[in-house]
């Protein structure tokens, strides 16, 4: 039985409302999930929110309401953003849920019992903004801490630490062994360089005396777990992971305490030997995941802390997640950020231009892994040139001509009638590229190939002048006209299928106007890559009435 394709976004911090950067990551993951469903894969798409932490507690206090009430309001805004942009996820993570809390506490207790978590006192400079102690490595050439750290204060505090550094050699070996642990590859190089500099252990708690909005440590009620074992654990806690499942506890792996146990260990070699093997089938059917994250949380959060956490609780190398690292949408060359106040509101854009228009721009004008500058002028320009003038024009002119010249009825060409070579080559190239593994994580390339085929057919119409063929009394001209219009309609059927991950509403609009698969109107299963074979529209098929799908935006 094939495994489920599991994809996650990062979970979004609920200290303020979402901006267009959140929209980009949500839509990117949704496009990849839809792409896999289009190919016939079973998909599990997880996204959600990180509701704990000092910034949330501070923001709630500033608003004069309890943290639980504050995060409920912000959480709803992220839920609304997903609905607004047609993001179809399968599970929504909220870190205040009891389900999540049990998994977090179970993992912490296990690592504490195994001696991988210990208590210690730390004194040093603390970044209030980043909520972490700083070392001399964070100082700039002038010996000062940069403005990115915000307010700095000296603190002395007792906390719990996870033995991160003892896993350094394992992580380096893993990254050297697996060349695609991180996509794109230059991010893996960046991660490896960071791991080589790794030293010290990871503080994983905060005393309740200054932060009580978090999950209580199961072994010390005076502390809450801080960030990492709370937020990062969501990727498995909402996928069915059982923190109490153990190969030792189930008898599938013996406890080896001395050399006299060697014979016992040998006898157990044929059975499960990792804790992952005894996880519930529901979880093993999904994991590992493709995790879509921003470049700012690769190092150290996901690339170091998360991978080492999984290794520490018994995940083997072949069950490590793959990290897809995207760049930033900048504004005027500077990173959008809530703290800087230079954000673009995705709700305003979607209300103004439509969800599909926003999805299209976010997927087409940035290469996955790179940065791009957000521009509303560029947004309008891409929409008008690519959608209104190209794909939308092909749809509208084709259906208008079928209605005018053929009474809305298509006639399927004879086998002997072939498309021009450039059209055939364009179609074959598109389908071949579409099925490639790299296409799944490069929506910009996917769109480029689809629009190329649309432009080829628009050029085909211009060169063959069907309006002149319609005036001819020659039977061969009439036959050629009907062949031409069928081929244009068929290209639209296939293009709608292929663009459906990026433009779900528009794809349904094209199918509706083609009067195709109407019984599945509005449902994602209406689209299947298996149907992207030329010649699907039957003889004498009656198309619907043309309606402008992408009306031009007049700026």
C-alpha positions in Angstrom: 0.0 0.0 0.0 1.6 3.4 -1.0 2.4 5.8 1.7 0.5 9.0 2.3 2.2 12.1 1.1 2.6 14.2 4.2 3.3 17.9 4.0 3.4 20.6 6.7 3.9 24.4 6.9 5.5 26.0 9.8 3.0 26.8 12.5 2.2 30.5 12.7 2.9 32.6 15.8 -0.3 34.1 17.3 1.1 37.3 18.6 -0.3 39.4 15.7 -2.3 39.1 12.5 -1.1 37.2 9.4 0.6 39.0 6.5 1.3 38.1 2.9 4.4 36.1 3.9 2.1 33.7 5.8 -0.2 33.6 2.8 2.7 32.7 0.5 3.8 29.7 2.7 0.2 28.5 3.1 -0.5 28.6 -0.7 2.9 27.1 -1.6 2.1 24.1 0.6 -1.4 23.9 -0.7 -0.3 23.9 -4.3 2.2 21.1 -3.6 -0.6 19.1 -1.8 -3.0 19.7 -4.6 -0.3 18.6 -7.1 0.1 15.3 -5.4 -3.7 14.8 -5.1 -3.9 15.5 -8.8 -1.4 12.7 -9.4 -3.6 10.3 -7.4 -1.6 10.3 -4.2 -3.3 10.2 -0.8 -2.3 13.4 1.0 -2.1 14.6 4.6 -1.6 18.4 4.8 -1.0 19.8 8.3 -0.8 23.5 9.2 -1.8 25.5 12.2 -0.7 28.0 14.9 1.8 28.3 17.8 -0.2 29.7 20.6 2.3 29.8 23.5 5.3 31.9 24.5 6.4 35.2 26.0 5.5 37.4 23.1 1.9 36.1 23.2 1.7 36.7 26.9 3.1 40.2 26.5 0.8 41.0 23.5 -2.2 39.7 25.5 -1.3 41.9 28.5 -0.9 44.9 26.3 -4.4 44.2 24.9 -5.8 43.8 28.4 -7.1 40.3 27.9 -6.1 36.8 28.9 -3.7 34.9 26.7 -6.2 32.2 25.9 -8.7 34.8 24.7 -6.0 36.7 22.7 -4.8 33.7 20.8 -8.3 32.6 20.0 -8.9 35.9 18.1 -5.6 35.7 16.3 -6.0 32.0 15.5 -9.3 32.7 13.9 -7.6 35.2 11.5 -5.2 32.5 10.3 -8.2 30.1 9.8 -10.0 32.8 7.9 -6.9 33.4 5.7 -6.8 29.7 4.8 -10.5 29.8 3.8 -10.1 33.1 1.9 -7.2 31.6 -0.2 -8.8 28.2 -0.8 -6.1 26.4 1.2 -7.3 22.8 1.7 -5.6 21.3 4.7 -6.4 18.0 6.4 -5.5 18.8 10.0 -5.2 22.1 11.9 -2.7 22.3 14.7 -3.2 24.4 17.9 -0.6 24.0 20.5 -3.0 24.7 23.4 -4.9 21.4 22.6 -4.8 18.6 25.1 -3.8 16.2 22.4 -0.6 18.2 21.7 0.1 18.7 25.4 0.1 15.0 26.1 2.6 14.3 23.3 4.9 17.2 24.4 4.9 16.1 28.0 5.4 12.4 27.1 8.5 13.2 25.0 10.0 15.5 27.7 9.5 12.9 30.4 11.1 10.2 28.3 14.2 12.4 27.5 14.4 13.4 31.2 14.3 9.8 32.3 17.0 8.9 29.8 19.3 11.7 31.2 19.1 13.8 28.0 17.5 16.7 29.9 19.2 18.3 32.9 18.9 21.4 35.2 21.5 24.1 35.2 22.0 27.8 36.0 22.9 30.3 33.3 24.0 33.9 33.5 24.5 36.2 30.5 23.0 38.7 28.1 19.4 38.0 27.1 17.5 39.2 24.0 14.0 40.1 25.1 12.8 40.2 21.4 14.3 36.8 20.4 13.7 35.3 23.9 17.1 33.7 24.1 20.5 34.1 25.8 23.3 35.5 23.6 26.9 34.5 23.4 29.9 36.4 22.0 29.2 34.7 18.6 26.2 37.0 18.3 28.3 40.2 18.7 29.1 42.3 15.7 32.6 43.4 14.6 32.2 46.4 16.9 31.7 44.0 19.9 28.0 45.0 20.3 24.8 43.1 19.8 23.1 44.1 16.6 19.6 45.8 16.4 18.0 42.5 15.3 18.2 41.4 19.0 16.2 44.3 20.3 16.4 45.1 24.0 19.3 43.3 25.7 19.5 42.7 29.5 21.7 40.7 31.8 20.0 37.7 33.5 20.9 34.9 35.8 18.4 32.1 35.7 18.0 28.4 36.4 16.5 26.3 33.6 16.4 22.9 32.0 18.7 22.0 29.1 18.5 19.4 26.4 21.9 17.7 25.5 21.9 19.0 22.0 25.7 19.0 21.4 26.1 15.2 21.9 24.1 14.7 18.7 26.3 17.0 16.6 28.4 14.2 15.0 25.2 12.3 14.1 23.7 15.3 12.4 26.8 16.0 10.3 27.0 12.4 9.2 23.3 12.4 8.3 23.7 15.6 6.2 26.7 14.1 4.5 24.8 10.9 3.7 21.6 12.5 2.4 22.1 15.1 -0.3 18.4 16.2 -0.5 17.7 16.6 3.3 17.2 20.3 2.5 15.8 21.8 -0.7 17.3 23.8 -2.4 20.8 22.4 -2.1 22.5 25.6 -1.2 20.4 25.7 2.0 21.8 22.3 2.9 25.3 23.7 2.6 24.3 26.6 4.8 22.9 24.2 7.4 26.0 21.9 7.4 28.2 25.0 8.0 26.0 25.9 11.0 26.1 22.4 12.4 29.9 22.4 12.3 30.0 25.5 14.6 27.5 23.9 17.0 28.5 24.0 20.7 26.6 23.9 23.9 23.2 22.6 24.8 19.7 23.9 24.3 17.6 25.7 27.0 14.1 24.2 26.8 12.3 25.8 29.8 11.3 29.1 31.4 10.4 29.5 35.1 6.7 30.1 35.7 7.7 33.2 37.7 8.2 35.1 34.4 6.3 32.9 31.9 3.3 30.8 32.8 1.7 30.7 29.3 3.1 27.4 28.2 3.0 23.6 28.7 4.2 22.6 32.2 7.2 20.4 32.5 6.0 16.9 33.6 8.9 16.6 36.0 8.9 20.1 37.5 5.7 22.1 38.0 7.6 25.4 38.5 8.6 25.5 34.8 7.0 25.5 31.4 8.6 24.1 28.3 9.9 26.9 26.0 9.3 27.0 22.2 11.2 24.1 20.8 9.7 21.0 22.4 6.3 22.7 22.2 6.1 24.3 18.7 8.2 21.8 16.7 6.5 18.7 18.2 3.2 19.7 16.5 4.4 18.1 13.3 4.1 14.7 14.9 1.5 15.3 17.7 -1.2 16.0 15.2 -0.3 13.1 12.9 -0.9 10.3 15.4 2.5 10.0 17.2 2.4 8.1 20.5 5.1 9.3 22.9 4.6 6.2 25.1 5.3 3.6 22.3 8.7 2.0 22.9 10.5 -0.9 21.3 11.9 -1.8 24.8 8.5 -1.5 26.5 6.8 -3.8 23.9 9.6 -6.4 24.1 10.7 -5.8 20.5 14.0 -4.5 21.6 15.8 -5.8 24.7 17.4 -3.6 27.3 21.1 -4.4 27.0 22.9 -3.6 30.3 26.0 -5.9 30.1 27.8 -8.3 27.9 25.8 -11.3 29.1 22.9 -9.7 27.2 24.6 -10.1 23.8 22.8 -13.4 23.1 19.5 -11.8 23.8 20.3 -8.9 21.5 21.2 -11.3 18.7 17.9 -13.2 19.1 16.0 -9.9 18.6 17.8 -8.8 15.4 15.0 -10.2 13.2 12.3 -8.0 14.9 11.7 -4.3 15.2 14.7 -2.5 16.8 13.7 1.2 16.6 11.0 3.1 18.5 9.6 4.2 15.2 8.7 0.6 14.3 6.2 0.4 17.2 4.5 3.7 16.5 0.8 3.4 15.5 0.2 2.4 11.9 -1.7 5.6 11.4 1.4 7.6 12.0 3.9 5.4 10.1 1.6 5.5 7.1 2.2 9.3 6.9 5.6 10.0 8.2 8.2 11.3 7.0 6.9 14.7 5.9 7.9 17.3 3.5 8.2 20.4 5.7 7.7 23.9 4.1 9.5 26.5 6.1 11.0 30.0 5.7 14.8 30.5 5.4 14.9 32.3 8.8 13.8 29.2 10.7 16.0 26.6 9.0 19.0 27.4 11.3 18.9 26.6 14.1 15.2 25.7 14.7 14.3 23.1 12.0 17.7 22.1 10.6 19.4 21.5 14.0 16.9 21.4 16.9 14.1 19.5 15.2 16.2 16.9 13.4 18.2 16.2 16.6 15.0 16.0 18.7 13.7 13.4 16.3 16.9 11.5 16.5 16.9 11.6 20.3 13.5 10.0 20.5 14.4 7.1 18.2 13.6 8.2 14.6 16.0 6.4 12.2 17.8 8.3 9.5 15.4 7.1 6.8 12.5 8.6 8.7 13.8 12.2 8.9 11.7 14.8 7.3 12.7 16.7 4.2 12.9 20.5 4.6 11.8 22.7 1.7 13.1 26.2 2.5 11.5 29.2 0.8 12.7 32.7 0.6 11.1 36.0 1.7 8.7 38.4 0.1 10.4 41.7 0.6 8.9 45.2 0.4 11.1 47.8 -1.0 14.1 45.5 -0.6 13.5 45.0 3.1 12.0 41.9 4.8 8.3 42.1 5.7 8.0 41.8 9.4 5.3 42.4 12.0 7.7 44.2 14.3 8.9 46.5 11.6 5.3 47.3 10.5 6.1 47.0 6.8 3.6 44.3 5.9 1.1 43.6 3.1 -2.4 42.5 4.2 -3.4 39.4 2.2 -7.1 39.9 3.0 -7.1 43.3 1.4 -5.4 41.9 -1.8 -7.8 38.9 -2.0 -10.9 41.1 -1.5 -9.6 43.5 -4.1 -8.4 41.1 -6.8 -9.7 37.7 -5.9 -8.1 34.6 -4.3 -6.9 33.1 -7.5 -5.2 36.3 -8.7 -3.3 36.5 -5.4 -2.4 32.7 -5.5 -1.2 33.2 -9.0 1.1 36.1 -8.2 2.5 34.5 -5.1 3.4 31.3 -7.0 4.5 32.8 -10.3 6.7 35.8 -9.4 9.1 34.1 -7.0 11.3 31.1 -7.5 11.0 28.6 -4.6 14.0 29.1 -2.3 14.8 32.7 -3.5 13.6 36.1 -2.3 11.4 38.4 -4.3 10.2 42.0 -4.0 6.4 42.4 -3.6 4.9 44.9 -6.0 1.2 45.6 -6.5 2.1 47.1 -9.9 3.9 43.9 -10.8 0.9 41.9 -9.5 -1.5 43.7 -11.9 1.0 43.4 -14.8 1.4 39.6 -14.4 -2.3 39.1 -14.0 -3.2 41.1 -17.1 -0.5 39.6 -19.4 -0.5 36.0 -18.2 -4.1 35.4 -17.2 -6.3 38.0 -18.9 -4.4 38.3 -22.2 -3.2 34.7 -22.5 -5.1 32.0 -20.8 -8.4 33.9 -20.4 -8.2 35.2 -24.0 -7.7 31.6 -25.3 -10.8 30.5 -23.4 -13.0 33.4 -24.3 -12.2 33.5 -28.0 -12.3 29.7 -28.4 -15.8 29.3 -26.9 -17.1 32.4 -28.7 -16.0 30.9 -32.0 -17.5 27.5 -31.2 -20.7 29.2 -30.4 -20.7 31.4 -33.4 -19.4 28.9 -36.0 -20.4 25.5 -34.7 -23.6 26.1 -32.6 -21.5 25.3 -29.5 -20.9 21.7 -30.7 -17.4 20.2 -31.1 -16.4 17.7 -33.8 -13.5 15.4 -32.9 -10.9 15.4 -35.7 -10.0 12.3 -37.7 -6.9 10.4 -36.6 -5.2 11.5 -39.8 -5.5 15.2 -38.9 -2.5 16.1 -36.8 -1.6 19.3 -34.9 1.4 21.3 -36.0 4.7 20.0 -34.8 5.4 23.0 -32.5 2.0 22.5 -30.8 2.6 18.7 -30.3 6.1 19.4 -29.0 4.8 22.0 -26.6 2.1 19.7 -25.2 4.5 16.7 -24.8 7.1 18.9 -23.1 4.5 20.3 -20.7 3.2 16.9 -19.7 6.8 15.4 -19.4 7.9 18.4 -17.2 4.7 18.2 -15.1 5.4 14.7 -14.0 9.0 15.4 -12.9 9.7 15.3 -9.2 11.2 18.8 -9.2 8.0 20.3 -10.6 6.3 19.5 -7.3 8.3 22.2 -5.5 8.5 24.7 -8.3 5.0 26.1 -9.0 6.7 29.0 -10.9 8.1 26.6 -13.5 4.8 24.7 -13.7 2.9 27.9 -14.5 5.5 29.0 -17.0 5.1 25.7 -19.0 1.3 25.9 -18.9 1.2 29.5 -20.1 3.6 28.6 -22.9 1.1 26.1 -24.2 -1.7 28.6 -24.0 0.4 31.1 -25.9 1.2 28.5 -28.6 -2.6 27.9 -29.2 -3.3 31.7 -29.2 -0.6 31.9 -31.9 -2.1 29.0 -33.7 -5.4 30.8 -33.8 -3.8 34.0 -35.1 -1.8 32.1 -37.8 -4.8 30.0 -39.0 -7.4 32.9 -39.0 -10.6 30.8 -38.2 -12.8 33.8 -38.9 -11.6 33.6 -42.5 -12.1 29.8 -42.6 -15.7 30.4 -41.4 -16.4 32.5 -44.5 -15.1 29.9 -46.9 -17.5 27.7 -48.9 -14.8 25.0 -49.3 -15.5 21.7 -47.4 -11.9 21.3 -46.5 -11.8 24.8 -44.9 -14.9 23.9 -42.9 -13.3 20.7 -41.7 -10.1 22.5 -40.8 -12.1 25.1 -38.8 -13.8 22.4 -36.8 -10.5 20.6 -36.1 -8.9 23.8 -35.0 -11.7 24.7 -32.6 -11.7 21.2 -31.1 -8.0 21.4 -30.6 -8.3 24.7 -28.8 -11.1 23.5 -26.6 -9.1 20.3 -25.8 -6.0 22.4 -24.9 -8.2 24.3 -22.4 -9.5 21.1 -20.8 -5.9 19.9 -20.3 -4.6 23.3 -19.2 -7.4 23.6 -16.6 -6.3 20.3 -15.2 -2.7 21.3 -15.0 -3.2 24.7 -13.5 -5.8 23.5 -11.0 -3.2 23.3 -8.1 -2.4 27.0 -8.4 -5.8 28.3 -9.7 -8.5 26.0 -8.3 -11.4 28.4 -8.9 -10.3 29.3 -12.4 -9.8 25.6 -13.3 -13.4 24.9 -12.3 -14.5 28.0 -14.3 -12.8 26.6 -17.4 -14.4 23.2 -16.9 -17.8 24.8 -16.3 -17.6 26.8 -19.5 -16.5 23.7 -21.4 -19.5 21.9 -19.9 -17.1 19.2 -18.7 -17.5 16.9 -15.6 -20.4 19.0 -14.4 -21.4 16.4 -11.9 -18.2 17.2 -10.0 -18.4 20.9 -10.2 -16.7 22.6 -7.3 -15.0 19.3 -6.1 -11.2 18.8 -6.3 -11.6 15.2 -7.6 -12.9 16.8 -10.8 -9.2 17.1 -11.8 -6.9 14.1 -12.4 -3.5 14.1 -14.1 -4.5 10.7 -15.6 -7.1 12.7 -17.7 -4.4 14.9 -19.2 -4.3 12.8 -22.4 -5.1 14.4 -25.7 -8.5 13.7 -27.1 -10.6 13.5 -24.0 -13.5 15.7 -25.3 -15.9 13.4 -27.1 -17.3 13.9 -30.6 -20.3 16.3 -30.8 -19.6 17.5 -27.3 -21.6 20.7 -26.5 -19.7 23.4 -24.7 -21.2 26.0 -22.3 -21.6 29.8 -22.8 -18.4 31.9 -22.7 -17.9 34.3 -19.8 -14.8 36.4 -19.2 -12.8 34.4 -16.6 -10.0 36.9 -16.0 -11.4 40.4 -16.7 -8.5 42.9 -17.1 -7.5 44.9 -14.1 -7.4 48.6 -15.0 -4.8 50.4 -12.9 
